[in-house]
Amino acid sequence: MAEAVLQLLMEADVDGLIGASRHERPPERQNWRNGYRERTPDSRLGSLRLRIPKLRQGSYFPPFLEPRKTSKKALVAVIQA
C-alpha cells in the first residue's frame, strides 16, 4: 500500500512539473516523460519497489526521499500528511 501511495505522489508531482499528465499533449507543455528508474529504498515496512519517473530535460528526484538513505522519514511524512 505504501508503494502505491508513494507512486501516486510522484506521478502527481511530475504532472505538475511538466504541465501535463500522461498521454496529454497540450501546447503549453514544458517537458516530456522519458521512462522510469527502478529504485528499492529500505524502510521499516521492508524494501519498497518504486518506479521514479525520468524526464527528457533535467532530472526528477522525489522530495520525500533522501538520496542514498532509507525512506523511513518519507513514510512518516506521507502517513502524517
PyMOL Python script that loads the backbone (N, CA, C, O; Angstrom):
from pymol import cmd

cmd.read_pdbstr("""\
ATOM      1  N   MET A   1       0.814  -1.188   0.000  1.00  0.00           N
ATOM      2  CA  MET A   1       0.000   0.000   0.000  1.00  0.00           C
ATOM      3  C   MET A   1       0.862   1.257   0.000  1.00  0.00           C
ATOM      4  O   MET A   1       0.551   2.231  -0.686  1.00  0.00           O
ATOM      5  N   ALA A   2       1.955   1.230   0.778  1.00  0.00           N
ATOM      6  CA  ALA A   2       2.847   2.384   0.820  1.00  0.00           C
ATOM      7  C   ALA A   2       3.460   2.639  -0.557  1.00  0.00           C
ATOM      8  O   ALA A   2       3.646   3.789  -0.954  1.00  0.00           O
ATOM      9  N   GLU A   3       3.770   1.573  -1.277  1.00  0.00           N
ATOM     10  CA  GLU A   3       4.324   1.734  -2.628  1.00  0.00           C
ATOM     11  C   GLU A   3       3.340   2.471  -3.528  1.00  0.00           C
ATOM     12  O   GLU A   3       3.733   3.365  -4.277  1.00  0.00           O
ATOM     13  N   ALA A   4       2.074   2.102  -3.459  1.00  0.00           N
ATOM     14  CA  ALA A   4       1.059   2.717  -4.312  1.00  0.00           C
ATOM     15  C   ALA A   4       0.880   4.194  -3.982  1.00  0.00           C
ATOM     16  O   ALA A   4       0.740   5.019  -4.885  1.00  0.00           O
ATOM     17  N   VAL A   5       0.884   4.533  -2.698  1.00  0.00           N
ATOM     18  CA  VAL A   5       0.726   5.933  -2.291  1.00  0.00           C
ATOM     19  C   VAL A   5       1.918   6.762  -2.757  1.00  0.00           C
ATOM     20  O   VAL A   5       1.745   7.853  -3.299  1.00  0.00           O
ATOM     21  N   LEU A   6       3.109   6.251  -2.550  1.00  0.00           N
ATOM     22  CA  LEU A   6       4.305   6.984  -2.980  1.00  0.00           C
ATOM     23  C   LEU A   6       4.352   7.125  -4.497  1.00  0.00           C
ATOM     24  O   LEU A   6       4.771   8.160  -5.014  1.00  0.00           O
ATOM     25  N   GLN A   7       3.924   6.090  -5.208  1.00  0.00           N
ATOM     26  CA  GLN A   7       3.908   6.161  -6.671  1.00  0.00           C
ATOM     27  C   GLN A   7       2.940   7.232  -7.152  1.00  0.00           C
ATOM     28  O   GLN A   7       3.261   7.988  -8.069  1.00  0.00           O
ATOM     29  N   LEU A   8       1.761   7.306  -6.546  1.00  0.00           N
ATOM     30  CA  LEU A   8       0.781   8.332  -6.916  1.00  0.00           C
ATOM     31  C   LEU A   8       1.310   9.733  -6.624  1.00  0.00           C
ATOM     32  O   LEU A   8       1.085  10.654  -7.409  1.00  0.00           O
ATOM     33  N   LEU A   9       2.005   9.902  -5.510  1.00  0.00           N
ATOM     34  CA  LEU A   9       2.583  11.209  -5.188  1.00  0.00           C
ATOM     35  C   LEU A   9       3.625  11.628  -6.223  1.00  0.00           C
ATOM     36  O   LEU A   9       3.657  12.784  -6.644  1.00  0.00           O
ATOM     37  N   MET A  10       4.468  10.695  -6.628  1.00  0.00           N
ATOM     38  CA  MET A  10       5.488  11.017  -7.633  1.00  0.00           C
ATOM     39  C   MET A  10       4.842  11.375  -8.971  1.00  0.00           C
ATOM     40  O   MET A  10       5.262  12.330  -9.623  1.00  0.00           O
ATOM     41  N   GLU A  11       3.831  10.623  -9.380  1.00  0.00           N
ATOM     42  CA  GLU A  11       3.163  10.900 -10.654  1.00  0.00           C
ATOM     43  C   GLU A  11       2.521  12.289 -10.638  1.00  0.00           C
ATOM     44  O   GLU A  11       2.621  13.030 -11.616  1.00  0.00           O
ATOM     45  N   ALA A  12       1.868  12.639  -9.536  1.00  0.00           N
ATOM     46  CA  ALA A  12       1.238  13.958  -9.437  1.00  0.00           C
ATOM     47  C   ALA A  12       2.287  15.067  -9.444  1.00  0.00           C
ATOM     48  O   ALA A  12       2.072  16.119 -10.047  1.00  0.00           O
ATOM     49  N   ASP A  13       3.405  14.843  -8.789  1.00  0.00           N
ATOM     50  CA  ASP A  13       4.479  15.836  -8.741  1.00  0.00           C
ATOM     51  C   ASP A  13       5.058  16.059 -10.143  1.00  0.00           C
ATOM     52  O   ASP A  13       5.289  17.201 -10.540  1.00  0.00           O
ATOM     53  N   VAL A  14       5.290  14.990 -10.883  1.00  0.00           N
ATOM     54  CA  VAL A  14       5.837  15.103 -12.243  1.00  0.00           C
ATOM     55  C   VAL A  14       4.820  15.759 -13.170  1.00  0.00           C
ATOM     56  O   VAL A  14       5.196  16.554 -14.032  1.00  0.00           O
ATOM     57  N   ASP A  15       3.536  15.438 -13.007  1.00  0.00           N
ATOM     58  CA  ASP A  15       2.500  16.086 -13.816  1.00  0.00           C
ATOM     59  C   ASP A  15       2.570  17.605 -13.649  1.00  0.00           C
ATOM     60  O   ASP A  15       2.458  18.345 -14.627  1.00  0.00           O
ATOM     61  N   GLY A  16       2.753  18.066 -12.419  1.00  0.00           N
ATOM     62  CA  GLY A  16       2.858  19.499 -12.164  1.00  0.00           C
ATOM     63  C   GLY A  16       4.120  20.105 -12.755  1.00  0.00           C
ATOM     64  O   GLY A  16       4.096  21.238 -13.238  1.00  0.00           O
ATOM     65  N   LEU A  17       5.218  19.367 -12.723  1.00  0.00           N
ATOM     66  CA  LEU A  17       6.481  19.880 -13.267  1.00  0.00           C
ATOM     67  C   LEU A  17       6.442  20.063 -14.778  1.00  0.00           C
ATOM     68  O   LEU A  17       6.921  21.070 -15.300  1.00  0.00           O
ATOM     69  N   ILE A  18       5.871  19.089 -15.480  1.00  0.00           N
ATOM     70  CA  ILE A  18       5.901  19.171 -16.936  1.00  0.00           C
ATOM     71  C   ILE A  18       4.681  19.872 -17.516  1.00  0.00           C
ATOM     72  O   ILE A  18       4.676  20.220 -18.696  1.00  0.00           O
ATOM     73  N   GLY A  19       3.652  20.084 -16.713  1.00  0.00           N
ATOM     74  CA  GLY A  19       2.475  20.789 -17.195  1.00  0.00           C
ATOM     75  C   GLY A  19       1.505  19.923 -17.969  1.00  0.00           C
ATOM     76  O   GLY A  19       0.679  20.441 -18.721  1.00  0.00           O
ATOM     77  N   ALA A  20       1.590  18.607 -17.797  1.00  0.00           N
ATOM     78  CA  ALA A  20       0.691  17.687 -18.495  1.00  0.00           C
ATOM     79  C   ALA A  20       0.715  16.344 -17.795  1.00  0.00           C
ATOM     80  O   ALA A  20       1.735  15.940 -17.238  1.00  0.00           O
ATOM     81  N   SER A  21      -0.417  15.653 -17.828  1.00  0.00           N
ATOM     82  CA  SER A  21      -0.438  14.296 -17.283  1.00  0.00           C
ATOM     83  C   SER A  21      -0.046  13.320 -18.386  1.00  0.00           C
ATOM     84  O   SER A  21       0.193  13.721 -19.525  1.00  0.00           O
ATOM     85  N   ARG A  22       0.018  12.053 -18.045  1.00  0.00           N
ATOM     86  CA  ARG A  22       0.429  11.046 -19.031  1.00  0.00           C
ATOM     87  C   ARG A  22      -0.497  11.060 -20.242  1.00  0.00           C
ATOM     88  O   ARG A  22      -1.716  11.162 -20.101  1.00  0.00           O
ATOM     89  N   HIS A  23       0.082  10.959 -21.416  1.00  0.00           N
ATOM     90  CA  HIS A  23      -0.619  10.877 -22.703  1.00  0.00           C
ATOM     91  C   HIS A  23      -1.352  12.161 -23.077  1.00  0.00           C
ATOM     92  O   HIS A  23      -2.140  12.152 -24.023  1.00  0.00           O
ATOM     93  N   GLU A  24      -1.123  13.257 -22.372  1.00  0.00           N
ATOM     94  CA  GLU A  24      -1.686  14.558 -22.750  1.00  0.00           C
ATOM     95  C   GLU A  24      -0.674  15.295 -23.610  1.00  0.00           C
ATOM     96  O   GLU A  24       0.532  15.150 -23.407  1.00  0.00           O
ATOM     97  N   ARG A  25      -1.142  16.075 -24.557  1.00  0.00           N
ATOM     98  CA  ARG A  25      -0.257  16.823 -25.451  1.00  0.00           C
ATOM     99  C   ARG A  25      -0.670  18.288 -25.545  1.00  0.00           C
ATOM    100  O   ARG A  25      -0.916  18.772 -26.650  1.00  0.00           O
ATOM    101  N   PRO A  26      -0.757  19.012 -24.433  1.00  0.00           N
ATOM    102  CA  PRO A  26      -1.144  20.424 -24.517  1.00  0.00           C
ATOM    103  C   PRO A  26       0.009  21.273 -25.073  1.00  0.00           C
ATOM    104  O   PRO A  26       1.173  20.914 -24.899  1.00  0.00           O
ATOM    105  N   PRO A  27      -0.297  22.381 -25.732  1.00  0.00           N
ATOM    106  CA  PRO A  27       0.762  23.221 -26.313  1.00  0.00           C
ATOM    107  C   PRO A  27       1.634  23.903 -25.261  1.00  0.00           C
ATOM    108  O   PRO A  27       2.773  24.260 -25.562  1.00  0.00           O
ATOM    109  N   GLU A  28       1.143  24.092 -24.049  1.00  0.00           N
ATOM    110  CA  GLU A  28       1.931  24.762 -23.007  1.00  0.00           C
ATOM    111  C   GLU A  28       2.824  23.802 -22.226  1.00  0.00           C
ATOM    112  O   GLU A  28       3.382  24.176 -21.194  1.00  0.00           O
ATOM    113  N   ARG A  29       2.958  22.605 -22.695  1.00  0.00           N
ATOM    114  CA  ARG A  29       3.793  21.584 -22.053  1.00  0.00           C
ATOM    115  C   ARG A  29       5.241  22.073 -21.952  1.00  0.00           C
ATOM    116  O   ARG A  29       5.754  22.698 -22.880  1.00  0.00           O
ATOM    117  N   GLN A  30       5.899  21.785 -20.817  1.00  0.00           N
ATOM    118  CA  GLN A  30       7.250  22.284 -20.569  1.00  0.00           C
ATOM    119  C   GLN A  30       8.332  21.216 -20.706  1.00  0.00           C
ATOM    120  O   GLN A  30       9.502  21.553 -20.891  1.00  0.00           O
ATOM    121  N   ASN A  31       7.972  19.953 -20.620  1.00  0.00           N
ATOM    122  CA  ASN A  31       8.945  18.874 -20.662  1.00  0.00           C
ATOM    123  C   ASN A  31       8.216  17.594 -21.059  1.00  0.00           C
ATOM    124  O   ASN A  31       7.001  17.614 -21.252  1.00  0.00           O
ATOM    125  N   TRP A  32       8.937  16.485 -21.183  1.00  0.00           N
ATOM    126  CA  TRP A  32       8.347  15.207 -21.556  1.00  0.00           C
ATOM    127  C   TRP A  32       8.855  14.128 -20.626  1.00  0.00           C
ATOM    128  O   TRP A  32       9.965  14.212 -20.101  1.00  0.00           O
ATOM    129  N   ARG A  33       8.032  13.112 -20.426  1.00  0.00           N
ATOM    130  CA  ARG A  33       8.456  11.939 -19.660  1.00  0.00           C
ATOM    131  C   ARG A  33       9.384  11.097 -20.523  1.00  0.00           C
ATOM    132  O   ARG A  33       9.317  11.131 -21.752  1.00  0.00           O
ATOM    133  N   ASN A  34      10.247  10.343 -19.859  1.00  0.00           N
ATOM    134  CA  ASN A  34      11.196   9.511 -20.594  1.00  0.00           C
ATOM    135  C   ASN A  34      11.436   8.201 -19.839  1.00  0.00           C
ATOM    136  O   ASN A  34      12.584   7.832 -19.587  1.00  0.00           O
ATOM    137  N   GLY A  35      10.377   7.510 -19.485  1.00  0.00           N
ATOM    138  CA  GLY A  35      10.517   6.221 -18.814  1.00  0.00           C
ATOM    139  C   GLY A  35      10.628   6.337 -17.304  1.00  0.00           C
ATOM    140  O   GLY A  35      10.252   7.350 -16.715  1.00  0.00           O
ATOM    141  N   TYR A  36      11.150   5.285 -16.686  1.00  0.00           N
ATOM    142  CA  TYR A  36      11.258   5.208 -15.233  1.00  0.00           C
ATOM    143  C   TYR A  36      12.601   4.619 -14.821  1.00  0.00           C
ATOM    144  O   TYR A  36      13.239   3.893 -15.584  1.00  0.00           O
ATOM    145  N   ARG A  37      13.019   4.945 -13.598  1.00  0.00           N
ATOM    146  CA  ARG A  37      14.174   4.319 -12.961  1.00  0.00           C
ATOM    147  C   ARG A  37      13.628   3.470 -11.824  1.00  0.00           C
ATOM    148  O   ARG A  37      12.840   3.953 -11.011  1.00  0.00           O
ATOM    149  N   GLU A  38      14.033   2.234 -11.762  1.00  0.00           N
ATOM    150  CA  GLU A  38      13.615   1.354 -10.680  1.00  0.00           C
ATOM    151  C   GLU A  38      14.520   1.608  -9.470  1.00  0.00           C
ATOM    152  O   GLU A  38      15.745   1.591  -9.594  1.00  0.00           O
ATOM    153  N   ARG A  39      13.924   1.840  -8.317  1.00  0.00           N
ATOM    154  CA  ARG A  39      14.664   2.033  -7.076  1.00  0.00           C
ATOM    155  C   ARG A  39      14.004   1.200  -5.988  1.00  0.00           C
ATOM    156  O   ARG A  39      12.790   0.997  -6.002  1.00  0.00           O
ATOM    157  N   THR A  40      14.805   0.720  -5.050  1.00  0.00           N
ATOM    158  CA  THR A  40      14.299  -0.085  -3.946  1.00  0.00           C
ATOM    159  C   THR A  40      14.822   0.473  -2.627  1.00  0.00           C
ATOM    160  O   THR A  40      15.770  -0.072  -2.062  1.00  0.00           O
ATOM    161  N   PRO A  41      14.217   1.552  -2.127  1.00  0.00           N
ATOM    162  CA  PRO A  41      14.663   2.078  -0.831  1.00  0.00           C
ATOM    163  C   PRO A  41      14.185   1.177   0.310  1.00  0.00           C
ATOM    164  O   PRO A  41      13.119   0.569   0.219  1.00  0.00           O
ATOM    165  N   ASP A  42      14.964   1.095   1.364  1.00  0.00           N
ATOM    166  CA  ASP A  42      14.606   0.301   2.532  1.00  0.00           C
ATOM    167  C   ASP A  42      13.855   1.159   3.532  1.00  0.00           C
ATOM    168  O   ASP A  42      14.123   2.353   3.667  1.00  0.00           O
ATOM    169  N   SER A  43      12.912   0.546   4.233  1.00  0.00           N
ATOM    170  CA  SER A  43      12.144   1.240   5.258  1.00  0.00           C
ATOM    171  C   SER A  43      11.785   0.240   6.347  1.00  0.00           C
ATOM    172  O   SER A  43      12.151  -0.933   6.266  1.00  0.00           O
ATOM    173  N   ARG A  44      11.075   0.701   7.358  1.00  0.00           N
ATOM    174  CA  ARG A  44      10.642  -0.210   8.415  1.00  0.00           C
ATOM    175  C   ARG A  44       9.623  -1.211   7.890  1.00  0.00           C
ATOM    176  O   ARG A  44       9.455  -2.287   8.465  1.00  0.00           O
ATOM    177  N   LEU A  45       8.957  -0.870   6.823  1.00  0.00           N
ATOM    178  CA  LEU A  45       7.991  -1.777   6.216  1.00  0.00           C
ATOM    179  C   LEU A  45       8.647  -2.788   5.288  1.00  0.00           C
ATOM    180  O   LEU A  45       7.978  -3.663   4.737  1.00  0.00           O
ATOM    181  N   GLY A  46       9.943  -2.666   5.119  1.00  0.00           N
ATOM    182  CA  GLY A  46      10.678  -3.533   4.204  1.00  0.00           C
ATOM    183  C   GLY A  46      11.149  -2.739   2.997  1.00  0.00           C
ATOM    184  O   GLY A  46      11.093  -1.509   2.989  1.00  0.00           O
ATOM    185  N   SER A  47      11.601  -3.432   2.005  1.00  0.00           N
ATOM    186  CA  SER A  47      12.065  -2.782   0.779  1.00  0.00           C
ATOM    187  C   SER A  47      10.861  -2.397  -0.074  1.00  0.00           C
ATOM    188  O   SER A  47       9.962  -3.206  -0.301  1.00  0.00           O
ATOM    189  N   LEU A  48      10.858  -1.160  -0.538  1.00  0.00           N
ATOM    190  CA  LEU A  48       9.791  -0.668  -1.396  1.00  0.00           C
ATOM    191  C   LEU A  48      10.286  -0.633  -2.828  1.00  0.00           C
ATOM    192  O   LEU A  48      11.376  -0.126  -3.092  1.00  0.00           O
ATOM    193  N   ARG A  49       9.504  -1.160  -3.753  1.00  0.00           N
ATOM    194  CA  ARG A  49       9.884  -1.138  -5.158  1.00  0.00           C
ATOM    195  C   ARG A  49       9.181   0.047  -5.807  1.00  0.00           C
ATOM    196  O   ARG A  49       7.973   0.014  -6.038  1.00  0.00           O
ATOM    197  N   LEU A  50       9.955   1.101  -6.101  1.00  0.00           N
ATOM    198  CA  LEU A  50       9.392   2.317  -6.673  1.00  0.00           C
ATOM    199  C   LEU A  50       9.891   2.512  -8.092  1.00  0.00           C
ATOM    200  O   LEU A  50      11.007   2.119  -8.432  1.00  0.00           O
ATOM    201  N   ARG A  51       9.055   3.120  -8.913  1.00  0.00           N
ATOM    202  CA  ARG A  51       9.420   3.500 -10.272  1.00  0.00           C
ATOM    203  C   ARG A  51       9.463   5.020 -10.320  1.00  0.00           C
ATOM    204  O   ARG A  51       8.419   5.671 -10.371  1.00  0.00           O
ATOM    205  N   ILE A  52      10.660   5.587 -10.302  1.00  0.00           N
ATOM    206  CA  ILE A  52      10.828   7.031 -10.291  1.00  0.00           C
ATOM    207  C   ILE A  52      10.817   7.535 -11.730  1.00  0.00           C
ATOM    208  O   ILE A  52      11.634   7.099 -12.541  1.00  0.00           O
ATOM    209  N   PRO A  53       9.898   8.452 -12.060  1.00  0.00           N
ATOM    210  CA  PRO A  53       9.809   8.952 -13.439  1.00  0.00           C
ATOM    211  C   PRO A  53      11.084   9.691 -13.873  1.00  0.00           C
ATOM    212  O   PRO A  53      11.696  10.419 -13.091  1.00  0.00           O
ATOM    213  N   LYS A  54      11.462   9.482 -15.134  1.00  0.00           N
ATOM    214  CA  LYS A  54      12.575  10.215 -15.723  1.00  0.00           C
ATOM    215  C   LYS A  54      12.014  11.273 -16.660  1.00  0.00           C
ATOM    216  O   LYS A  54      10.929  11.105 -17.218  1.00  0.00           O
ATOM    217  N   LEU A  55      12.754  12.365 -16.831  1.00  0.00           N
ATOM    218  CA  LEU A  55      12.362  13.439 -17.735  1.00  0.00           C
ATOM    219  C   LEU A  55      13.384  13.556 -18.853  1.00  0.00           C
ATOM    220  O   LEU A  55      14.548  13.198 -18.672  1.00  0.00           O
ATOM    221  N   ARG A  56      12.962  14.052 -19.995  1.00  0.00           N
ATOM    222  CA  ARG A  56      13.901  14.230 -21.109  1.00  0.00           C
ATOM    223  C   ARG A  56      14.878  15.359 -20.842  1.00  0.00           C
ATOM    224  O   ARG A  56      16.060  15.246 -21.164  1.00  0.00           O
ATOM    225  N   GLN A  57      14.397  16.442 -20.260  1.00  0.00           N
ATOM    226  CA  GLN A  57      15.268  17.579 -19.952  1.00  0.00           C
ATOM    227  C   GLN A  57      15.322  17.740 -18.438  1.00  0.00           C
ATOM    228  O   GLN A  57      14.285  17.826 -17.780  1.00  0.00           O
ATOM    229  N   GLY A  58      16.516  17.781 -17.896  1.00  0.00           N
ATOM    230  CA  GLY A  58      16.656  17.907 -16.457  1.00  0.00           C
ATOM    231  C   GLY A  58      16.459  16.557 -15.783  1.00  0.00           C
ATOM    232  O   GLY A  58      16.536  15.504 -16.416  1.00  0.00           O
ATOM    233  N   SER A  59      16.206  16.618 -14.489  1.00  0.00           N
ATOM    234  CA  SER A  59      16.021  15.382 -13.747  1.00  0.00           C
ATOM    235  C   SER A  59      14.930  15.571 -12.702  1.00  0.00           C
ATOM    236  O   SER A  59      14.544  16.695 -12.383  1.00  0.00           O
ATOM    237  N   TYR A  60      14.444  14.461 -12.181  1.00  0.00           N
ATOM    238  CA  TYR A  60      13.434  14.486 -11.127  1.00  0.00           C
ATOM    239  C   TYR A  60      13.848  13.500 -10.057  1.00  0.00           C
ATOM    240  O   TYR A  60      14.164  12.346 -10.347  1.00  0.00           O
ATOM    241  N   PHE A  61      13.843  13.964  -8.811  1.00  0.00           N
ATOM    242  CA  PHE A  61      14.041  13.086  -7.670  1.00  0.00           C
ATOM    243  C   PHE A  61      12.965  13.434  -6.664  1.00  0.00           C
ATOM    244  O   PHE A  61      12.792  14.607  -6.336  1.00  0.00           O
ATOM    245  N   PRO A  62      12.235  12.446  -6.164  1.00  0.00           N
ATOM    246  CA  PRO A  62      11.115  12.724  -5.264  1.00  0.00           C
ATOM    247  C   PRO A  62      11.562  13.489  -4.020  1.00  0.00           C
ATOM    248  O   PRO A  62      12.573  13.143  -3.410  1.00  0.00           O
ATOM    249  N   PRO A  63      10.823  14.516  -3.646  1.00  0.00           N
ATOM    250  CA  PRO A  63      11.215  15.316  -2.484  1.00  0.00           C
ATOM    251  C   PRO A  63      11.089  14.570  -1.158  1.00  0.00           C
ATOM    252  O   PRO A  63      11.712  14.959  -0.170  1.00  0.00           O
ATOM    253  N   PHE A  64      10.292  13.504  -1.124  1.00  0.00           N
ATOM    254  CA  PHE A  64      10.122  12.771   0.120  1.00  0.00           C
ATOM    255  C   PHE A  64      11.173  11.691   0.330  1.00  0.00           C
ATOM    256  O   PHE A  64      11.193  11.060   1.387  1.00  0.00           O
ATOM    257  N   LEU A  65      12.047  11.460  -0.643  1.00  0.00           N
ATOM    258  CA  LEU A  65      13.158  10.530  -0.490  1.00  0.00           C
ATOM    259  C   LEU A  65      14.454  11.309  -0.358  1.00  0.00           C
ATOM    260  O   LEU A  65      14.625  12.364  -0.969  1.00  0.00           O
ATOM    261  N   GLU A  66      15.347  10.787   0.430  1.00  0.00           N
ATOM    262  CA  GLU A  66      16.671  11.384   0.535  1.00  0.00           C
ATOM    263  C   GLU A  66      17.640  10.497  -0.231  1.00  0.00           C
ATOM    264  O   GLU A  66      17.591   9.273  -0.107  1.00  0.00           O
ATOM    265  N   PRO A  67      18.517  11.100  -1.017  1.00  0.00           N
ATOM    266  CA  PRO A  67      19.457  10.279  -1.791  1.00  0.00           C
ATOM    267  C   PRO A  67      20.318   9.404  -0.885  1.00  0.00           C
ATOM    268  O   PRO A  67      20.888   9.879   0.097  1.00  0.00           O
ATOM    269  N   ARG A  68      20.405   8.135  -1.225  1.00  0.00           N
ATOM    270  CA  ARG A  68      21.266   7.169  -0.546  1.00  0.00           C
ATOM    271  C   ARG A  68      20.958   6.988   0.940  1.00  0.00           C
ATOM    272  O   ARG A  68      21.859   6.672   1.717  1.00  0.00           O
ATOM    273  N   LYS A  69      19.723   7.180   1.342  1.00  0.00           N
ATOM    274  CA  LYS A  69      19.314   6.953   2.726  1.00  0.00           C
ATOM    275  C   LYS A  69      18.018   6.155   2.736  1.00  0.00           C
ATOM    276  O   LYS A  69      17.362   6.014   1.703  1.00  0.00           O
ATOM    277  N   THR A  70      17.652   5.635   3.897  1.00  0.00           N
ATOM    278  CA  THR A  70      16.407   4.869   3.980  1.00  0.00           C
ATOM    279  C   THR A  70      15.214   5.797   3.857  1.00  0.00           C
ATOM    280  O   THR A  70      15.333   7.005   4.063  1.00  0.00           O
ATOM    281  N   SER A  71      14.078   5.239   3.527  1.00  0.00           N
ATOM    282  CA  SER A  71      12.891   6.043   3.308  1.00  0.00           C
ATOM    283  C   SER A  71      11.990   6.109   4.557  1.00  0.00           C
ATOM    284  O   SER A  71      10.792   6.368   4.448  1.00  0.00           O
ATOM    285  N   LYS A  72      12.563   5.878   5.713  1.00  0.00           N
ATOM    286  CA  LYS A  72      11.764   5.925   6.942  1.00  0.00           C
ATOM    287  C   LYS A  72      11.123   7.298   7.118  1.00  0.00           C
ATOM    288  O   LYS A  72       9.933   7.392   7.418  1.00  0.00           O
ATOM    289  N   LYS A  73      11.896   8.351   6.934  1.00  0.00           N
ATOM    290  CA  LYS A  73      11.355   9.711   7.061  1.00  0.00           C
ATOM    291  C   LYS A  73      10.273   9.982   6.022  1.00  0.00           C
ATOM    292  O   LYS A  73       9.289  10.665   6.306  1.00  0.00           O
ATOM    293  N   ALA A  74      10.457   9.449   4.827  1.00  0.00           N
ATOM    294  CA  ALA A  74       9.472   9.645   3.765  1.00  0.00           C
ATOM    295  C   ALA A  74       8.143   8.995   4.137  1.00  0.00           C
ATOM    296  O   ALA A  74       7.086   9.598   3.954  1.00  0.00           O
ATOM    297  N   LEU A  75       8.188   7.805   4.642  1.00  0.00           N
ATOM    298  CA  LEU A  75       6.954   7.121   5.014  1.00  0.00           C
ATOM    299  C   LEU A  75       6.256   7.821   6.163  1.00  0.00           C
ATOM    300  O   LEU A  75       5.031   7.942   6.156  1.00  0.00           O
ATOM    301  N   VAL A  76       7.005   8.282   7.145  1.00  0.00           N
ATOM    302  CA  VAL A  76       6.408   9.005   8.272  1.00  0.00           C
ATOM    303  C   VAL A  76       5.759  10.284   7.774  1.00  0.00           C
ATOM    304  O   VAL A  76       4.662  10.628   8.213  1.00  0.00           O
ATOM    305  N   ALA A  77       6.419  10.997   6.861  1.00  0.00           N
ATOM    306  CA  ALA A  77       5.866  12.238   6.327  1.00  0.00           C
ATOM    307  C   ALA A  77       4.589  11.983   5.536  1.00  0.00           C
ATOM    308  O   ALA A  77       3.639  12.759   5.645  1.00  0.00           O
ATOM    309  N   VAL A  78       4.543  10.919   4.746  1.00  0.00           N
ATOM    310  CA  VAL A  78       3.360  10.608   3.953  1.00  0.00           C
ATOM    311  C   VAL A  78       2.199  10.189   4.851  1.00  0.00           C
ATOM    312  O   VAL A  78       1.058  10.592   4.624  1.00  0.00           O
ATOM    313  N   ILE A  79       2.482   9.397   5.848  1.00  0.00           N
ATOM    314  CA  ILE A  79       1.433   8.916   6.748  1.00  0.00           C
ATOM    315  C   ILE A  79       0.870  10.055   7.586  1.00  0.00           C
ATOM    316  O   ILE A  79      -0.331  10.081   7.857  1.00  0.00           O
ATOM    317  N   GLN A  80       1.710  10.993   8.002  1.00  0.00           N
ATOM    318  CA  GLN A  80       1.256  12.109   8.818  1.00  0.00           C
ATOM    319  C   GLN A  80       0.446  13.118   8.020  1.00  0.00           C
ATOM    320  O   GLN A  80      -0.398  13.817   8.581  1.00  0.00           O
ATOM    321  N   ALA A  81       0.688  13.202   6.729  1.00  0.00           N
ATOM    322  CA  ALA A  81       0.003  14.200   5.891  1.00  0.00           C
ATOM    323  C   ALA A  81      -1.433  13.875   5.653  1.00  0.00           C
ATOM    324  O   ALA A  81      -2.130  14.624   4.969  1.00  0.00           O
TER     325      ALA A  81
END
""", "prot")
cmd.dss("prot")
cmd.show_as("cartoon", "prot")
cmd.util.cbc("prot")
cmd.orient("prot")
